[in-house]
Every structure is written in structure tokens, then in C-alpha cells.
């Protein structure tokens, strides 16, 4: 397994957060289990929504419509990971993100790369609703260059 250099400049244009790897995230081979990578991306999305003020209090939620992950290099416990997200596209109701995961001790080497598509949804109906101007300004702040 080869290492892959980070292909984006950080923190410019990215939303980043640190997540501690837990002992229970390991599999029988002492690698961080593949499911945990999706949990790390999830934690970063939750923190992004909180930073945007899209926490459901206003009756709207961010809903995950797509998630993918390419596993590049195994992570080993103990570790702290940097989870980064870069905005690819903002649609009328959707937000597409490139995601990456690196060990905080070597943030230039990717361990995983993924893609998430989020949809803004009405909490009562579950139907997609357009991003507001305030949402778009919050996104711009979170992904400021």
C-alpha cells in the first residue's frame, strides 16, 4: 500500500476537524475498521452542520444522500485523525463534498478519500428544501479560502 500525497492545500477552502480513534474502532487485525472511516466522516459532517447553524432547531436538517470511501492506507490505533472536507458543488438543495482523512501526526499523507452529497431537508416532510441565503453565507464562512 502506497501513501498518497494530499492534493489540496489546507486549511484554505476546507473544513477540518480532529477526531480521536477509539480502541473499539479496531478490527481483529488491529487496523481501524472500514466502518469507522464513515463514522469519522459523519462526525465531521455533524460539526460542519453545527458550524453552519443547521442543527435542526429551525426545522431543517442536512441529510446524507450519498457516501463513498476509498481506503488508501490502514490506520492503526492509537491515532488522532484530521478529517477534511472541500466543497465541490453547491446545488439548489444539495451540497457535494470531497472528503479526506489523514493521521494528525502526518497530515500530508491520506489514509482515505471519499465523497459525500448532502441535501437540505424539511424536518416535517422530509422533502428537500432550497438552501437559504444565510445557509450559503454560512457555507462560505466554513469553507473560506
CORKALIN-V668902 format. One record per pair of residues at least 6 apart in sequence whose ideal C-beta (glycine too) atoms are under 7 Angstrom apart, sorted by the first residue. I is the first residue (numbers start at 1). GAP is how many residues later the second one is. Records with the same first field share a line. If there is no record, write none. Layout:
I: GAP + GAP
This chain:
1: 72
3: 70 + 106
4: 68 + 106
5: 103
6: 96 + 102 + 104
8: 6 + 78
10: 6 + 74
12: 133
13: 73 + 130 + 132
14: 70 + 71 + 72 + 129
15: 33 + 70 + 127 + 128
16: 66 + 67 + 68
17: 27 + 30 + 66
18: 62 + 64 + 86
19: 21 + 24 + 62 + 64
20: 60
21: 11 + 54 + 56 + 57 + 58 + 59 + 60
23: 54
25: 7 + 8 + 11 + 52
26: 6 + 7 + 51
27: 6
30: 46 + 47
31: 43 + 44 + 45
32: 43 + 45
34: 37
37: 32 + 34 + 64 + 75
38: 29 + 31
40: 41 + 43 + 61
41: 26 + 42 + 58 + 73 + 75
43: 40
44: 39 + 41
45: 17 + 71 + 73
48: 37 + 94
49: 6 + 13
51: 91
52: 83 + 86 + 87 + 90
53: 85
54: 6 + 8 + 81
56: 67
59: 63 + 64 + 65
60: 60 + 61 + 62 + 63 + 69
61: 60 + 62
62: 56 + 58
63: 55 + 56 + 58
64: 52 + 54
65: 29 + 52 + 53 + 54
66: 49 + 50 + 51
67: 47 + 49
68: 46 + 47
69: 43 + 45
70: 42 + 43 + 44
71: 41
72: 38 + 39 + 40 + 41
73: 36 + 38
75: 6 + 28 + 36
79: 24
80: 24
81: 20 + 21 + 22 + 23
82: 20 + 22 + 25
83: 16 + 18
84: 15 + 16
85: 12 + 14
86: 11 + 12
87: 8 + 10 + 52 + 56
88: 8 + 9 + 10
89: 7
90: 41 + 46 + 49
92: 38
93: 26 + 27 + 35 + 36 + 37 + 38
94: 23 + 24 + 25
95: 23
96: 21
97: 19
98: 17
99: 15 + 16 + 17
100: 10 + 12 + 13
101: 9 + 10 + 11
102: 7 + 8 + 9
103: 8
119: 9
120: 8 + 9 + 11 + 15
121: 6 + 7 + 8
122: 7
